[in-house]
Amino acid sequence: MAEGSSEQHKKPKSDIEISQAATMRPILDVAKDKLGIEAQDLIPYGHYKAKVSLDYIDSLKDKPDGKLILVTAITPTPAGEGKTTTTVGLGDALNRIGKKAIMCLREPSLGPCFGMKGGAAGGGYAQVVPMEDINLHFTGDFHAIGAANNLLAAMIDNHIYWGNKLDIDARRVTWRRGIDMNDRALRSIVTSLGGVTNGFPREAGFDIVVASEVMAIFCLAKDRADLQRRLGQIQVGQTRDKDAVTADQISAAGAMAALLKDALAPNLVQTLENNPAFIHGGPFANIAHGCNSVIATKAALKLADYVVTEAGFGADLGAEKFFDIKCRKAASSPIAWVIVATIRALKMHGGVAKDDLKKENLEALEKGFANLEKHIENVRKFHVPVVVAVNRFSLDTDDEIALLKRLCGTASTECVMSDHWALGGAGAEELAESVVKTIDTKPSDFAPLYPDDMSLWDKTRTIAQEIYGAEDITAGKPVRDKFAELEKAGFGKLPICVAKTQYSFTTNPDAKGVPLGHTIPVREVRLSAGAEFVVVICGDIMTMPGLPRVPAANNIEMDAEGRITGLF
Amino acid sequence: MAEGSSEQHKKPKSDIEISQAATMRPILDVAKDKLGIEAQDLIPYGHYKAKVSLDYIDSLKDKPDGKLILVTAITPTPAGEGKTTTTVGLGDALNRIGKKAIMCLREPSLGPCFGMKGGAAGGGYAQVVPMEDINLHFTGDFHAIGAANNLLAAMIDNHIYWGNKLDIDARRVTWRRGIDMNDRALRSIVTSLGGVTNGFPREAGFDIVVASEVMAIFCLAKDRADLQRRLGQIQVGQTRDKDAVTADQISAAGAMAALLKDALAPNLVQTLENNPAFIHGGPFANIAHGCNSVIATKAALKLADYVVTEAGFGADLGAEKFFDIKCRKAASSPIAWVIVATIRALKMHGGVAKDDLKKENLEALEKGFANLEKHIENVRKFHVPVVVAVNRFSLDTDDEIALLKRLCGTASTECVMSDHWALGGAGAEELAESVVKTIDTKPSDFAPLYPDDMSLWDKTRTIAQEIYGAEDITAGKPVRDKFAELEKAGFGKLPICVAKTQYSFTTNPDAKGVPLGHTIPVREVRLSAGAEFVVVICGDIMTMPGLPRVPAANNIEMDAEGRITGLF
């Protein structure tokens, strides 16, 4: 898209302006022309979004799988890296060089939309559209997940209210309510105040919906039956005798599944270049497992030769969980791995303040390269070949680019500059060629980081040592007891889902680069018996974000014709 | 539909079985053939639901209006009356007798779906479809309303957290959070516990989304600009100096409007007989104003010659609010009014217990008729002609029918038996003919019950005396002070929205028939400055329902093919 690069000389357009000026094709046409899906196998949501029916997806099951490319990034900084943007740019570029490719992205949450992070539909000329729709409600999946989550919560308190036949200990209800909003006031609350008719007061709280176990189940379920089975397995708390109480015992799983029935079908949209993209489930790889749905990924692998997907935040969080949780279960393993970096962000890892990023700084770049190098080293532990994609910014200097290429060379890794933000798919063709060549020439022999039968403690320590470069993990007695209790109850074989700040290999968000010799404090352990993993919360990370001093919501407006401004 | 009546001899099908066996037409075809709306003016949600674009609706503004028929009912009893069913049956019947008719219904809430009331998509052979979709999520409108409501709540607490420039008094925040769920545990809570990072602890609570002011604004807004204006006017609480704080001062209205952008367009579906129906906004006429959206009603009046709409619960609640709130503002006034009764329910009002309803009981019917008569008398106060529709049950005896017709005759009111539950539109043709004849022969000269410039106290008393048959209203000093405060602040001209039990003319749900000499205690007054009415809460009514001992959710299941059972 030539206008992309010429825009760089004028006042650059905002993401929403570019998105609103896009020439979208009807999604039924995109589905038919690019994927061969007929209208009756699609459930349209407006003219530019559709769900692909689960029956149709099921009909593809005997087709061979395409090749799965995972895009992740270095440790994120306020300078921005552009993981989703690169995923979209690479997907468009693969289509440009004649490959049949689909992208699999994660759905944005309303929380960051009104907070500070901005949208999650790519940027510049590498976006998925319609951008406002995708960022606001989309096809309602997260609302459905929130409703299923909260129906279970209401049914638990209702069970206690009407006699408590199961003898649930109100102090030991672990199931939290959920809302797709950044609302710190709901983190820790007391419910059922105001007298007899309102129930038995107890401590409770809300998580953001994306961090909920229902979201993880939704993303990891193979099909409807698996969804309902997993929902029923959810443990909501304990009886006075400390026996686990499940969603099945509360008779909630059927109604929860009914609420998720439509949501479970993956959402199809298009890029600015009219290539197909699934967007389904799973952001927030800091506090959730953070991958898009297994159903979408598996469907995409049946429909295309190349599937480009993303895992959230840095590779230490998103990619580790992608490998150790999603791939371990889903049987679809990545063939190649792309790590996104920017020269700006590497300079920040090298100690440069945000305001000084415009100046060339080779010393800082070299120092910050250590962060990228550690992520490269990490991913090699999963035995998947890797390519570094440098998301180009206009102020990157030739010397900086040359240095970064040389540094990657010393790490035996190909490093490709990519200019998809300004140029769309055309700017990422070299990256696409490089990824295809890597897949054709370097074998992928994926293996998870740790075996199922390692203890939960050792699994956590393995991640901390191998991936975060920590010396060890620490935990108080209640956490150690919880680990022991889970193993005794038969959950020792589950993988670990770490909840941790995304801004550092440590639990201190300010520790950039590659800190060494640190320990990872485990604050809390939560069983996700339905998602089939154990959440290990490290450091001060919150499962319910707050809004910043000046929320993005302050600047969002709608005019009388329904045009939205201020949304990114 | 002849099979309907034959079904009465076999095991009758459940509503969901009838609905799942329906032969639906693609909604784009229904819109084109029945209403002349082209595909580009529709936003499809699947193949059988669509929103009609606001731009298209705006293009109709110079067309003449059709005739508006309001369906309400006697005071509801556990015997069931069938207001939505009659609305659908009458709409289908009008189409059968050659009239161009649309129905305007209200969207179901998830709360009763999982609680006890069941769906809100009609019943038997007078249903709107697809029934499961309509009852579960539909097009996501209520989720959007909940999100807008809760974004404002989060922004209020966030404002206080980050320095509280407006000096909001945390004790005087009146804005409540919302959730589309029956969850008594959330009625009264304390938020922001757990230390400094979670904000300032305060008392708070959740209402069911349908009872929220955002729902009322959504239903009453004329267009997008009016929506945003009203959202900005919302009063969320007071400063330490007792000045009002609005959503505009919190900078929330734009983002809230953006969240409601898509939802604001009305939803089009079809009946079992493939006639068009709008379903948009507004159930719960006990705790909300309980009417479907102004935008949907106005669009329907442009698109058809007859528009059949409903107002919730008994005419004392739904119809009174329809007249005094919706019609007062919306300029579309009803031409005829249909009151739905059943012989079973009238016998209950006459003192018969639910288990004894199968037996003929002329004495009880005559006694219970007083309830119907009072509703007839009430509606005449609005100067609109009325027809009584008796929703037929198979055990109604000939003598009971003859008696009811005679009693209506003494009240100078036409009384028509209608069998749409068993026969679809064919069963309601006589009703349709009667309504058309009434419209053609009896003038409607609609006027609201009270003028704008009556005091808020007197408006409330007028409703209580004229409609509920009460002697007077009572209230403690805080309530009287609140009335005075609102008048002083310039809100004295707003209409009243009573929140009260739907089961009686009194505030005691067990007082059936037509109690006399009672007083109505006003418990609380809430200003809805954006909805532009004053909510007057009478008696023990709750703005957040609870689930029953055995919630409907317990019996809902989904099979591996996605078929839902147990939903009604």
Chai-1 contact restraints between the chains, C-beta under 6 A:
chainA,res_idxA,chainB,res_idxB,connection_type,confidence,min_distance_angstrom,max_distance_angstrom,comment,restraint_id
A,I43,B,G46,contact,1.0,0.0,6.0,A-B,restraint_1
A,P44,B,P44,contact,1.0,0.0,6.0,A-B,restraint_2
A,Y45,B,Y45,contact,1.0,0.0,6.0,A-B,restraint_3
A,G46,B,I43,contact,1.0,0.0,6.0,A-B,restraint_4
A,F114,B,L151,contact,1.0,0.0,6.0,A-B,restraint_5
A,F114,B,A255,contact,1.0,0.0,6.0,A-B,restraint_6
A,H137,B,G140,contact,1.0,0.0,6.0,A-B,restraint_7
A,G140,B,H137,contact,1.0,0.0,6.0,A-B,restraint_8
A,G140,B,G140,contact,1.0,0.0,6.0,A-B,restraint_9
A,H143,B,H143,contact,1.0,0.0,6.0,A-B,restraint_10
A,N150,B,M181,contact,1.0,0.0,6.0,A-B,restraint_11
A,L151,B,F114,contact,1.0,0.0,6.0,A-B,restraint_12
A,A154,B,M181,contact,1.0,0.0,6.0,A-B,restraint_13
A,A154,B,D183,contact,1.0,0.0,6.0,A-B,restraint_14
A,D157,B,A185,contact,1.0,0.0,6.0,A-B,restraint_15
A,N158,B,L547,contact,1.0,0.0,6.0,A-B,restraint_16
A,W162,B,R549,contact,1.0,0.0,6.0,A-B,restraint_17
A,M181,B,N150,contact,1.0,0.0,6.0,A-B,restraint_18
A,M181,B,A154,contact,1.0,0.0,6.0,A-B,restraint_19
A,D183,B,A154,contact,1.0,0.0,6.0,A-B,restraint_20
A,R184,B,N198,contact,1.0,0.0,6.0,A-B,restraint_21
A,R184,B,G199,contact,1.0,0.0,6.0,A-B,restraint_22
A,A185,B,D157,contact,1.0,0.0,6.0,A-B,restraint_23
A,A185,B,T191,contact,1.0,0.0,6.0,A-B,restraint_24
A,A185,B,S192,contact,1.0,0.0,6.0,A-B,restraint_25
A,A185,B,G199,contact,1.0,0.0,6.0,A-B,restraint_26
A,R187,B,N198,contact,1.0,0.0,6.0,A-B,restraint_27
A,S188,B,L193,contact,1.0,0.0,6.0,A-B,restraint_28
A,S188,B,G194,contact,1.0,0.0,6.0,A-B,restraint_29
A,S188,B,N198,contact,1.0,0.0,6.0,A-B,restraint_30
A,I189,B,I189,contact,1.0,0.0,6.0,A-B,restraint_31
A,I189,B,T191,contact,1.0,0.0,6.0,A-B,restraint_32
A,V190,B,V190,contact,1.0,0.0,6.0,A-B,restraint_33
A,T191,B,A185,contact,1.0,0.0,6.0,A-B,restraint_34
A,T191,B,I189,contact,1.0,0.0,6.0,A-B,restraint_35
A,S192,B,A185,contact,1.0,0.0,6.0,A-B,restraint_36
A,L193,B,S188,contact,1.0,0.0,6.0,A-B,restraint_37
A,G194,B,S188,contact,1.0,0.0,6.0,A-B,restraint_38
A,N198,B,R184,contact,1.0,0.0,6.0,A-B,restraint_39
A,N198,B,R187,contact,1.0,0.0,6.0,A-B,restraint_40
A,N198,B,S188,contact,1.0,0.0,6.0,A-B,restraint_41
A,G199,B,R184,contact,1.0,0.0,6.0,A-B,restraint_42
A,G199,B,A185,contact,1.0,0.0,6.0,A-B,restraint_43
A,R224,B,A560,contact,1.0,0.0,6.0,A-B,restraint_44
A,R224,B,G562,contact,1.0,0.0,6.0,A-B,restraint_45
A,A225,B,A560,contact,1.0,0.0,6.0,A-B,restraint_46
A,S251,B,N554,contact,1.0,0.0,6.0,A-B,restraint_47
A,G254,B,I556,contact,1.0,0.0,6.0,A-B,restraint_48
A,G254,B,E557,contact,1.0,0.0,6.0,A-B,restraint_49
A,A255,B,F114,contact,1.0,0.0,6.0,A-B,restraint_50
A,A255,B,A553,contact,1.0,0.0,6.0,A-B,restraint_51
A,A255,B,I556,contact,1.0,0.0,6.0,A-B,restraint_52
A,A257,B,M558,contact,1.0,0.0,6.0,A-B,restraint_53
A,A258,B,I556,contact,1.0,0.0,6.0,A-B,restraint_54
A,A258,B,M558,contact,1.0,0.0,6.0,A-B,restraint_55
A,A258,B,I564,contact,1.0,0.0,6.0,A-B,restraint_56
A,K261,B,M558,contact,1.0,0.0,6.0,A-B,restraint_57
A,K261,B,G562,contact,1.0,0.0,6.0,A-B,restraint_58
A,L547,B,N158,contact,1.0,0.0,6.0,A-B,restraint_59
A,R549,B,W162,contact,1.0,0.0,6.0,A-B,restraint_60
A,A553,B,A255,contact,1.0,0.0,6.0,A-B,restraint_61
A,N554,B,S251,contact,1.0,0.0,6.0,A-B,restraint_62
A,I556,B,G254,contact,1.0,0.0,6.0,A-B,restraint_63
A,I556,B,A255,contact,1.0,0.0,6.0,A-B,restraint_64
A,I556,B,A258,contact,1.0,0.0,6.0,A-B,restraint_65
A,E557,B,G254,contact,1.0,0.0,6.0,A-B,restraint_66
A,M558,B,A257,contact,1.0,0.0,6.0,A-B,restraint_67
A,M558,B,A258,contact,1.0,0.0,6.0,A-B,restraint_68
A,M558,B,K261,contact,1.0,0.0,6.0,A-B,restraint_69
A,A560,B,R224,contact,1.0,0.0,6.0,A-B,restraint_70
A,A560,B,A225,contact,1.0,0.0,6.0,A-B,restraint_71
A,G562,B,R224,contact,1.0,0.0,6.0,A-B,restraint_72
A,G562,B,K261,contact,1.0,0.0,6.0,A-B,restraint_73
A,I564,B,A258,contact,1.0,0.0,6.0,A-B,restraint_74
